[in-house]
Amino acid sequence: MNQAEGIIGYELSRTYPVSCEVLFRALTDATVLKKVWGVQRIAVDARVGGKTEAEYIAGGQDWSFTLTYTEVVPNERLRWVTHFKSFPTKETKVTILFGAAGEGTELTVRMENFETGSERDANRQAWETGLTTLATILT
């Protein structure tokens, strides 16, 4: 990601042995996302303008968040803005890309608009854990 312009972000890519359709459905399914993100409660409305609301309390801190979908192209792309309950003015921007890769699908996660490198790194680690969990669910 481009830090020269003041944008602090990252990109992760993983390949899964499933079709774009299967992977897209998984990342718009509340049951799957609850496991992937380790949240206590989640409701998903994956359409432009729709919201995913998740409750996540860990270590005595409320990390609950709301995603507002800005772009939904089935089996190709998801974009959303994330707002955290504990930080109402803060927002991160996420782009999820799905691309054919041999007999599977390459998933790319781009996340940006972090205030610090340590905040970015902590979020990246959370996504890496979640993508590993997703691999277990899908295989």
C-alpha positions as CSV (number, residue, x, y, z in Angstrom):
1,M,0.0,0.0,0.0
2,N,1.1,3.6,-0.6
3,Q,2.5,5.2,2.6
4,A,4.0,8.1,0.7
5,E,0.6,9.7,0.4
6,G,-0.2,9.2,4.1
7,I,-2.2,6.0,3.6
8,I,-1.2,3.3,6.0
9,G,-2.5,-0.1,4.8
10,Y,-1.6,-3.6,3.7
11,E,-2.5,-6.3,1.2
12,L,-2.7,-10.1,1.8
13,S,-3.3,-12.8,-0.8
14,R,-4.2,-16.5,-0.3
15,T,-5.3,-19.2,-2.7
16,Y,-8.1,-21.6,-1.8
17,P,-9.0,-24.8,-3.6
18,V,-12.6,-23.7,-4.2
19,S,-14.4,-21.7,-6.9
20,C,-14.9,-18.0,-6.7
21,E,-18.6,-18.6,-6.1
22,V,-17.9,-20.8,-3.1
23,L,-15.4,-18.3,-1.6
24,F,-17.7,-15.3,-2.2
25,R,-20.6,-17.1,-0.5
26,A,-18.3,-18.0,2.4
27,L,-17.3,-14.3,2.9
28,T,-20.9,-13.2,2.9
29,D,-22.2,-15.9,5.2
30,A,-22.8,-15.0,8.9
31,T,-22.0,-18.5,10.2
32,V,-18.6,-18.6,8.3
33,L,-17.7,-15.0,9.2
34,K,-18.5,-15.6,12.9
35,K,-15.8,-18.4,12.9
36,V,-13.3,-16.5,10.7
37,W,-13.4,-13.3,12.7
38,G,-14.0,-15.0,16.1
39,V,-16.9,-12.7,17.0
40,Q,-19.6,-13.4,19.5
41,R,-22.5,-12.3,17.3
42,I,-22.9,-11.2,13.7
43,A,-25.6,-10.2,11.2
44,V,-24.8,-9.9,7.5
45,D,-26.6,-7.9,4.8
46,A,-24.1,-8.0,1.9
47,R,-25.5,-5.6,-0.6
48,V,-24.6,-2.1,-1.5
49,G,-25.6,0.1,1.4
50,G,-26.2,-3.0,3.5
51,K,-24.4,-3.6,6.8
52,T,-22.6,-6.3,8.6
53,E,-22.8,-5.8,12.4
54,A,-20.5,-7.8,14.7
55,E,-20.1,-7.9,18.4
56,Y,-16.6,-8.7,19.5
57,I,-15.4,-8.2,23.1
58,A,-11.9,-9.4,24.0
59,G,-9.6,-8.7,26.9
60,G,-12.2,-6.4,28.4
61,Q,-12.3,-4.2,25.4
62,D,-15.2,-3.8,23.0
63,W,-14.0,-4.2,19.4
64,S,-17.5,-4.4,18.0
65,F,-17.8,-3.1,14.4
66,T,-20.1,-2.3,11.6
67,L,-19.2,-2.8,7.9
68,T,-21.1,-0.7,5.3
69,Y,-20.9,-2.3,1.8
70,T,-20.0,0.2,-0.9
71,E,-19.5,-2.3,-3.7
72,V,-20.7,-5.9,-4.2
73,V,-19.9,-7.7,-7.4
74,P,-20.7,-11.3,-6.8
75,N,-17.7,-13.7,-7.2
76,E,-15.4,-10.8,-8.1
77,R,-15.3,-8.0,-5.5
78,L,-16.5,-6.7,-2.1
79,R,-15.8,-3.2,-0.8
80,W,-16.8,-1.8,2.6
81,V,-16.0,0.8,5.2
82,T,-15.5,-0.4,8.8
83,H,-16.5,1.6,11.8
84,F,-15.6,0.4,15.3
85,K,-18.0,1.0,18.2
86,S,-15.2,2.2,20.5
87,F,-13.8,4.6,17.9
88,P,-16.9,6.1,16.2
89,T,-15.0,8.6,14.0
90,K,-12.4,6.1,12.8
91,E,-13.0,4.2,9.6
92,T,-11.0,1.7,7.6
93,K,-11.5,0.8,4.0
94,V,-11.5,-2.8,2.8
95,T,-11.4,-4.3,-0.7
96,I,-11.7,-8.1,-1.2
97,L,-10.9,-9.4,-4.6
98,F,-11.7,-12.9,-6.0
99,G,-9.7,-14.2,-9.0
100,A,-9.4,-17.6,-10.7
101,A,-6.1,-19.3,-9.9
102,G,-5.7,-22.7,-11.5
103,E,-8.4,-24.9,-10.1
104,G,-9.0,-22.6,-7.1
105,T,-9.4,-18.9,-6.3
106,E,-7.0,-16.3,-5.2
107,L,-8.4,-14.1,-2.5
108,T,-6.8,-10.6,-2.0
109,V,-7.6,-8.5,1.0
110,R,-6.6,-4.8,0.9
111,M,-7.1,-2.7,4.0
112,E,-6.2,0.9,4.4
113,N,-6.7,4.1,6.4
114,F,-4.9,3.1,9.6
115,E,-3.5,5.8,11.8
116,T,-0.3,4.0,12.8
117,G,1.8,1.1,11.6
118,S,1.2,-0.8,14.9
119,E,-2.6,-0.5,14.4
120,R,-2.1,-1.8,10.8
121,D,0.1,-4.7,12.0
122,A,-2.4,-5.8,14.6
123,N,-5.2,-5.8,12.1
124,R,-3.1,-7.6,9.6
125,Q,-2.3,-10.3,12.1
126,A,-6.1,-10.7,12.8
127,W,-6.8,-11.1,9.1
128,E,-4.0,-13.6,8.7
129,T,-5.5,-15.7,11.5
130,G,-8.9,-15.4,10.0
131,L,-7.7,-16.4,6.5
132,T,-6.1,-19.5,8.1
133,T,-9.4,-20.3,9.8
134,L,-11.2,-19.8,6.5
135,A,-8.8,-22.4,4.9
136,T,-9.8,-24.9,7.5
137,I,-13.5,-24.3,7.0
138,L,-13.2,-24.6,3.2
139,T,-11.2,-27.8,3.1
